Protein backbone atom coordinates (compact mmCIF):
# COMPACT_ATOMS: atom_id res chain seq x y z
CA UNK A 1 0.00 0.00 0.00
CA UNK A 2 2.91 2.27 0.64
CA UNK A 3 3.88 1.91 -3.01
CA UNK A 4 0.40 2.95 -4.13
CA UNK A 5 0.47 5.96 -1.83
CA UNK A 6 3.86 7.04 -3.10
CA UNK A 7 2.95 6.40 -6.74
CA UNK A 8 -0.29 8.34 -6.73
CA UNK A 9 1.23 11.22 -4.77
CA UNK A 10 4.22 11.55 -7.10
CA UNK A 11 2.02 11.26 -10.16
CA UNK A 12 -0.30 13.94 -8.78
CA UNK A 13 2.62 16.23 -8.01
CA UNK A 14 4.02 15.78 -11.52
CA UNK A 15 0.65 16.57 -13.07
CA UNK A 16 0.28 19.73 -10.99
CA UNK A 17 3.88 20.81 -11.70
CA UNK A 18 3.52 20.23 -15.46
CA UNK A 19 0.13 21.99 -15.65
CA UNK A 20 -1.07 22.51 -19.20
CA UNK A 21 -3.85 24.74 -20.39
CA UNK A 22 -6.97 24.82 -18.27
CA UNK A 23 -7.82 23.60 -14.81
CA UNK A 24 -8.59 19.99 -15.68
CA UNK A 25 -5.00 18.88 -15.25
CA UNK A 26 -4.69 20.62 -11.89
CA UNK A 27 -7.91 18.95 -10.71
CA UNK A 28 -6.59 15.55 -11.78
CA UNK A 29 -3.28 16.20 -10.03
CA UNK A 30 -4.97 17.21 -6.80
CA UNK A 31 -7.19 14.11 -6.96
CA UNK A 32 -4.07 11.98 -7.43
CA UNK A 33 -2.46 13.55 -4.37
CA UNK A 34 -5.63 12.99 -2.32
CA UNK A 35 -5.82 9.37 -3.46
CA UNK A 36 -2.19 8.88 -2.47
CA UNK A 37 -2.97 10.36 0.93
CA UNK A 38 -5.93 8.00 1.33
CA UNK A 39 -3.71 5.00 0.56
CA UNK A 40 -1.12 6.27 3.05
CA UNK A 41 -3.77 6.56 5.77
CA UNK A 42 -5.06 3.06 4.91
CA UNK A 43 -1.52 1.66 5.15
CA UNK A 44 -0.95 3.31 8.54
CA UNK A 45 -4.25 1.96 9.87
CA UNK A 46 -3.38 -1.50 8.57
CA UNK A 47 0.00 -1.47 10.32
CA UNK A 48 -1.54 -0.15 13.53
CA UNK A 49 -4.46 -2.58 13.68
CA UNK A 50 -2.87 -5.62 12.05
CA UNK A 51 -1.80 -7.20 15.36
CA UNK A 52 -5.15 -6.49 17.04
CA UNK A 53 -7.21 -8.67 14.69
CA UNK A 54 -7.40 -12.13 16.22
CA UNK A 55 -8.55 -15.33 14.66
CA UNK A 56 -8.47 -14.12 11.08
CA UNK A 57 -10.22 -16.19 8.46
CA UNK A 58 -10.81 -19.89 8.79
CA UNK A 59 -11.16 -22.23 5.84
CA UNK A 60 -13.65 -25.03 6.14
CA UNK A 61 -13.53 -28.15 4.02
CA UNK A 62 -16.84 -29.04 2.43
CA UNK A 63 -17.35 -32.24 0.45
CA UNK A 64 -17.77 -31.69 -3.28
CA UNK A 65 -21.02 -33.68 -3.29
CA UNK A 66 -22.58 -31.20 -0.86
CA UNK A 67 -21.56 -28.26 -3.05
CA UNK A 68 -22.95 -29.94 -6.17
CA UNK A 69 -26.28 -30.71 -4.48
CA UNK A 70 -26.64 -27.10 -3.31
CA UNK A 71 -25.86 -25.85 -6.82
CA UNK A 72 -28.48 -28.19 -8.29
CA UNK A 73 -31.07 -26.96 -5.79
CA UNK A 74 -30.26 -23.34 -6.64
CA UNK A 75 -30.43 -24.07 -10.38
CA UNK A 76 -33.76 -25.84 -9.92
CA UNK A 77 -35.15 -22.89 -8.00
CA UNK A 78 -34.00 -20.44 -10.68
CA UNK A 79 -35.38 -22.54 -13.55
CA UNK A 80 -38.76 -22.95 -11.87
CA UNK A 81 -39.56 -19.26 -12.40
C-alpha positions as CSV (number, residue, x, y, z in Angstrom):
1,X,0.0,0.0,0.0
2,X,2.9,2.3,0.6
3,X,3.9,1.9,-3.0
4,X,0.4,3.0,-4.1
5,X,0.5,6.0,-1.8
6,X,3.9,7.0,-3.1
7,X,3.0,6.4,-6.7
8,X,-0.3,8.3,-6.7
9,X,1.2,11.2,-4.8
10,X,4.2,11.5,-7.1
11,X,2.0,11.3,-10.2
12,X,-0.3,13.9,-8.8
13,X,2.6,16.2,-8.0
14,X,4.0,15.8,-11.5
15,X,0.7,16.6,-13.1
16,X,0.3,19.7,-11.0
17,X,3.9,20.8,-11.7
18,X,3.5,20.2,-15.5
19,X,0.1,22.0,-15.6
20,X,-1.1,22.5,-19.2
21,X,-3.9,24.7,-20.4
22,X,-7.0,24.8,-18.3
23,X,-7.8,23.6,-14.8
24,X,-8.6,20.0,-15.7
25,X,-5.0,18.9,-15.3
26,X,-4.7,20.6,-11.9
27,X,-7.9,19.0,-10.7
28,X,-6.6,15.5,-11.8
29,X,-3.3,16.2,-10.0
30,X,-5.0,17.2,-6.8
31,X,-7.2,14.1,-7.0
32,X,-4.1,12.0,-7.4
33,X,-2.5,13.6,-4.4
34,X,-5.6,13.0,-2.3
35,X,-5.8,9.4,-3.5
36,X,-2.2,8.9,-2.5
37,X,-3.0,10.4,0.9
38,X,-5.9,8.0,1.3
39,X,-3.7,5.0,0.6
40,X,-1.1,6.3,3.0
41,X,-3.8,6.6,5.8
42,X,-5.1,3.1,4.9
43,X,-1.5,1.7,5.2
44,X,-1.0,3.3,8.5
45,X,-4.3,2.0,9.9
46,X,-3.4,-1.5,8.6
47,X,0.0,-1.5,10.3
48,X,-1.5,-0.1,13.5
49,X,-4.5,-2.6,13.7
50,X,-2.9,-5.6,12.0
51,X,-1.8,-7.2,15.4
52,X,-5.2,-6.5,17.0
53,X,-7.2,-8.7,14.7
54,X,-7.4,-12.1,16.2
55,X,-8.5,-15.3,14.7
56,X,-8.5,-14.1,11.1
57,X,-10.2,-16.2,8.5
58,X,-10.8,-19.9,8.8
59,X,-11.2,-22.2,5.8
60,X,-13.6,-25.0,6.1
61,X,-13.5,-28.1,4.0
62,X,-16.8,-29.0,2.4
63,X,-17.3,-32.2,0.5
64,X,-17.8,-31.7,-3.3
65,X,-21.0,-33.7,-3.3
66,X,-22.6,-31.2,-0.9
67,X,-21.6,-28.3,-3.0
68,X,-23.0,-29.9,-6.2
69,X,-26.3,-30.7,-4.5
70,X,-26.6,-27.1,-3.3
71,X,-25.9,-25.8,-6.8
72,X,-28.5,-28.2,-8.3
73,X,-31.1,-27.0,-5.8
74,X,-30.3,-23.3,-6.6
75,X,-30.4,-24.1,-10.4
76,X,-33.8,-25.8,-9.9
77,X,-35.2,-22.9,-8.0
78,X,-34.0,-20.4,-10.7
79,X,-35.4,-22.5,-13.5
80,X,-38.8,-22.9,-11.9
81,X,-39.6,-19.3,-12.4
